[in-house]
Amino acid sequence: MIVTNLGSNTPANLNLLQVFVLVAEHRCFKDAARLLNRSESSVSANIKQLESQLGVPLFHRTTRSVELSAEGTDLLPCVLRAMSELQQGLDKLRGAQCASVDHIRISCSSTVFGMLISALERFQGKHPDISVDVTELSLHEMTGRILKGEFAFGVGAAFPFHEDLEFLPLFEEPLVAMIPKRFDESRLSAITLRDLCRLPLVLPASSSVTRNIFEKAIRDNGLTFDPVYEGMQFHTLLSVADSGLGAAILPVGRGGWSDYPDVRIVPIEAPALTRKLSIVKARNTAIHGTARPLVNLVRREARNWDQRVRKYLGSREAAVN
């Protein structure tokens, strides 16, 4: 690939510009050569070739240092900006490939996979010739790979503003306390955040959205808490709570509660805590082709999921009272 040289009719090769960027950023031909897995003399020859094409010196070289010339200093931000725009264009193309005519690649966090199943079943019933690959990842991994163009979209919890990501809202899911039955608080119709903090707590890892929501509420209300266990997997947190060691704080829609008979779900109030579930996509990138009907089915299933969660919490509160 070439980019037009503004100074003459001679094209400047993109590979030469990439070499220029590495030398400029490291101020060292040896380091640039190591990163490129090439010889130092080859890198030096590339820079001389580029300088010859442009008709200006890009570096001042001595035996002890390499510094950008005035022309090199002017050129560097332009090349970085152009490469960034080129990468964005390539990422958009990869995004389109993630939703080709007969194949869609998406991702989700572990706590929403149950919600996705019905949407995927309906989609496969309507589009039997289109395959859908679903990869379950942590939110951090999922968003990173969405930005690389590996997935058409993801489904997970929204987190504070990220300039390169867009979160299309699905619904707000309550966080609840899974309190061991041996604790008197398990018989409450709801528990305040202040009372909850008096219990030994079983919490998701500090990197999780659920943990960040909980800790923000703690700070906002001037409270403290005592975690007895912190973990990555929700089923592990539930197992710890089920053993009677502490109260776990989890999204209510996670489901599978019947597998843990020695805990009870208690809604949290004063304040109520929720997390926002969303379609996650790269900002300024459209969801292409056959992925759009799948998004519509995910939205529909999210509405059904929200109604079931509200109905469940309502029936539980009536049973307690």
C-alpha positions in Angstrom: 0.0 0.0 0.0 1.2 3.5 -0.7 0.3 7.0 0.4 1.0 10.0 -1.8 4.1 12.0 -1.0 3.0 15.7 -0.7 6.4 16.9 -1.9 6.7 15.0 -5.2 5.2 12.4 -7.4 7.1 9.7 -5.7 5.0 7.4 -3.5 5.9 6.8 0.2 5.4 3.2 1.1 3.3 2.6 4.2 5.9 0.1 5.5 8.5 2.9 5.4 6.2 5.1 7.4 5.7 2.4 10.0 9.5 2.1 10.4 9.7 5.9 10.7 7.1 5.8 13.5 9.0 3.2 15.5 12.3 5.0 15.2 10.7 8.3 16.2 8.8 6.8 19.2 11.9 5.0 20.5 14.6 7.4 19.4 16.6 4.3 18.6 17.3 2.4 15.4 18.4 -0.7 17.4 15.1 -0.8 19.4 13.0 -0.3 16.2 14.9 -3.1 14.5 14.3 -5.5 17.5 10.6 -4.8 17.4 10.4 -5.4 13.7 12.6 -8.5 13.9 15.0 -7.0 11.4 18.6 -5.9 11.2 19.6 -2.3 12.3 21.2 -1.7 8.9 17.9 -2.6 7.2 16.0 -0.1 9.4 18.6 2.6 8.7 18.3 1.9 4.9 14.5 2.3 5.1 14.8 5.7 6.8 17.3 6.8 4.3 15.0 5.7 1.5 12.1 7.6 3.0 14.2 10.7 3.5 15.3 10.5 -0.1 11.7 10.1 -1.3 10.5 13.1 0.8 13.5 15.2 0.1 14.0 16.2 3.7 16.0 14.8 6.7 13.7 13.2 9.3 16.3 12.6 12.0 19.5 14.1 13.3 21.9 11.2 14.1 25.0 11.2 16.2 26.9 8.3 17.7 25.1 8.8 20.9 21.6 9.9 20.0 18.8 10.0 17.5 16.5 13.1 17.4 13.7 14.1 15.2 14.4 17.0 12.8 11.9 19.8 12.5 10.5 18.1 9.4 10.3 14.8 11.3 8.6 16.4 14.2 5.9 17.9 11.9 5.4 14.6 10.0 5.1 12.2 13.0 1.6 13.3 14.3 0.3 13.3 10.7 1.4 9.7 10.2 0.0 8.6 13.5 -3.3 10.2 12.8 -3.5 8.6 9.3 -2.6 5.2 10.7 -5.2 5.5 13.4 -7.9 6.3 10.7 -6.7 3.4 8.6 -7.0 1.0 11.5 -10.5 2.3 12.3 -11.5 1.6 8.7 -10.1 -1.9 8.8 -11.9 -2.6 12.1 -15.2 -1.5 10.5 -14.6 -4.0 7.7 -13.8 -6.7 10.2 -17.1 -5.8 12.0 -19.0 -6.3 8.8 -17.3 -9.7 8.3 -18.5 -10.6 11.8 -22.0 -10.4 10.4 -21.6 -11.9 7.0 -24.5 -13.4 5.0 -24.3 -16.8 6.6 -22.2 -16.3 9.8 -22.5 -14.1 12.9 -20.0 -13.8 15.7 -21.1 -12.3 19.0 -20.0 -12.3 22.6 -21.7 -12.1 26.0 -20.9 -12.0 29.7 -21.7 -15.2 31.7 -24.6 -13.7 33.6 -26.7 -13.0 30.5 -26.1 -16.2 28.6 -29.4 -17.6 29.9 -31.3 -14.6 28.5 -29.6 -15.1 25.1 -30.7 -18.7 24.7 -34.3 -18.0 23.8 -33.3 -15.2 21.3 -30.8 -17.6 19.6 -33.3 -20.4 19.4 -35.8 -18.0 17.7 -33.2 -16.6 15.4 -32.1 -20.1 14.3 -35.7 -21.1 13.7 -36.2 -18.1 11.4 -32.8 -18.2 9.8 -31.7 -21.9 9.7 -29.0 -21.2 7.1 -27.2 -18.6 9.3 -24.8 -19.9 11.9 -24.2 -17.9 15.1 -21.0 -18.3 17.2 -21.3 -17.1 20.8 -18.2 -16.6 23.0 -18.7 -16.1 26.7 -16.1 -13.6 28.1 -15.5 -11.3 30.9 -16.7 -7.8 30.1 -13.2 -6.5 29.8 -12.2 -9.2 27.3 -15.4 -8.8 25.4 -15.1 -5.0 24.9 -11.5 -5.3 23.9 -12.3 -7.8 21.2 -15.3 -5.8 20.0 -13.0 -2.9 19.5 -10.7 -5.2 17.5 -13.6 -6.0 15.2 -13.8 -9.7 16.2 -17.5 -9.6 17.1 -20.6 -8.0 15.5 -21.7 -7.0 19.0 -21.8 -8.1 22.6 -24.4 -8.4 25.4 -23.4 -7.4 28.9 -23.5 -4.7 31.6 -22.9 -1.1 30.7 -20.1 0.6 32.6 -19.0 4.2 32.9 -18.4 6.2 29.7 -15.9 4.8 27.2 -15.2 7.0 24.2 -14.8 4.0 21.8 -17.8 2.0 22.9 -21.6 2.5 22.7 -24.1 0.8 25.0 -27.6 0.4 23.7 -29.9 -0.2 26.7 -31.9 -3.3 27.2 -33.2 -3.1 30.8 -32.1 -2.4 34.4 -31.6 -5.6 36.4 -31.8 -5.5 40.2 -28.9 -6.6 42.4 -30.0 -8.8 45.3 -28.6 -10.3 48.4 -28.3 -14.1 48.6 -28.5 -14.5 52.4 -27.9 -17.8 54.1 -31.0 -19.2 55.8 -29.2 -19.4 59.1 -29.1 -15.6 59.2 -32.2 -13.9 60.6 -32.0 -11.3 57.8 -32.8 -14.0 55.2 -36.5 -13.7 56.4 -36.8 -10.0 55.6 -38.9 -8.9 52.6 -36.0 -6.5 51.8 -32.8 -5.4 53.4 -31.3 -1.9 53.5 -27.7 -1.3 52.3 -26.7 -0.3 55.8 -28.0 -3.5 57.4 -26.5 -5.6 54.6 -23.1 -4.1 55.3 -23.3 -5.5 58.9 -23.2 -9.0 57.5 -20.1 -10.9 56.3 -20.2 -10.4 52.5 -19.4 -12.5 49.5 -18.5 -10.2 46.6 -17.6 -10.4 42.9 -14.1 -9.3 42.0 -13.2 -5.6 42.1 -13.0 -5.5 38.3 -16.7 -6.5 37.9 -19.5 -4.0 37.1 -21.6 -5.5 40.0 -18.8 -4.8 42.5 -18.3 -1.2 41.2 -22.0 -0.5 41.5 -22.0 -1.8 45.1 -18.9 0.1 46.1 -20.2 3.4 44.7 -23.3 3.0 46.7 -21.2 2.3 49.8 -19.1 5.5 49.2 -22.2 7.6 48.5 -23.8 6.5 51.7 -20.7 6.7 53.9 -20.7 3.0 54.8 -18.1 0.3 55.2 -18.2 -3.4 54.5 -16.3 -6.6 55.4 -15.9 -9.1 52.5 -15.1 -12.6 53.7 -14.7 -13.9 50.1 -14.1 -12.3 46.7 -14.3 -14.3 43.5 -14.7 -14.2 39.7 -17.3 -16.8 39.1 -20.9 -16.2 40.2 -21.6 -19.9 40.9 -18.6 -19.9 43.2 -19.9 -16.9 45.1 -23.3 -18.7 45.4 -21.7 -21.9 46.7 -19.8 -19.9 49.4 -23.1 -18.2 50.4 -24.9 -21.5 50.4 -22.4 -22.9 52.8 -23.4 -20.2 55.3 -20.2 -18.1 55.2 -21.8 -14.8 54.1 -24.3 -13.0 52.0 -23.6 -12.8 48.2 -24.5 -9.7 46.2 -25.5 -10.7 42.6 -27.7 -9.8 39.7 -31.1 -11.4 40.2 -31.4 -12.6 36.6 -28.4 -14.9 37.0 -30.9 -17.7 37.8 -30.2 -21.3 38.9 -31.2 -20.4 42.5 -32.8 -23.9 43.1 -29.3 -25.4 43.0 -28.5 -23.5 46.3 -31.2 -24.5 48.8 -29.7 -22.9 51.9 -29.9 -19.3 50.8 -32.8 -16.9 50.2 -33.1 -14.0 47.7 -33.6 -10.7 49.6 -34.0 -7.5 47.5 -31.8 -4.6 48.5 -33.3 -1.2 49.3 -32.4 2.3 50.6 -30.9 2.5 48.0 -32.0 -0.2 45.5 -29.1 -1.3 43.4 -29.3 -2.1 39.6 -27.1 -2.7 36.7 -27.9 -1.7 33.1 -27.7 -4.6 30.6 -26.9 -3.4 27.1 -26.0 -4.3 23.6 -22.3 -3.4 23.4 -20.8 -2.2 20.1 -18.0 -0.1 18.8 -18.9 3.6 18.6 -19.7 5.0 15.1 -19.8 1.5 13.7 -23.1 0.1 12.4 -24.4 -3.4 13.2 -24.4 -5.0 9.8 -26.6 -7.2 7.8 -28.0 -10.4 9.4 -26.9 -9.3 12.8 -29.6 -6.6 13.0 -32.5 -9.1 13.2 -30.6 -10.9 16.0 -30.3 -7.6 17.9 -34.1 -7.1 17.6 -34.7 -10.6 19.0 -32.3 -10.0 21.9 -34.2 -6.8 22.7 -37.5 -8.7 22.7 -36.1 -11.4 24.9 -34.6 -8.7 27.3 -38.1 -7.3 27.7 -39.5 -10.7 28.5 -36.6 -11.3 30.9 -37.3 -8.0 32.7 -41.0 -8.9 33.1 -40.1 -12.4 34.5 -37.6 -10.9 37.0 -40.2 -8.3 38.2 -42.8 -11.0 38.5 -40.4 -13.3 40.5 -39.5 -10.6 42.9 -43.1 -9.6 43.3 -44.2 -13.2 44.1 -41.3 -13.6 46.5 -42.2 -10.4 48.4 -45.9 -11.6 48.6 -44.8 -15.0 50.0 -42.6 -13.3 52.7 -45.4 -11.0 53.8 
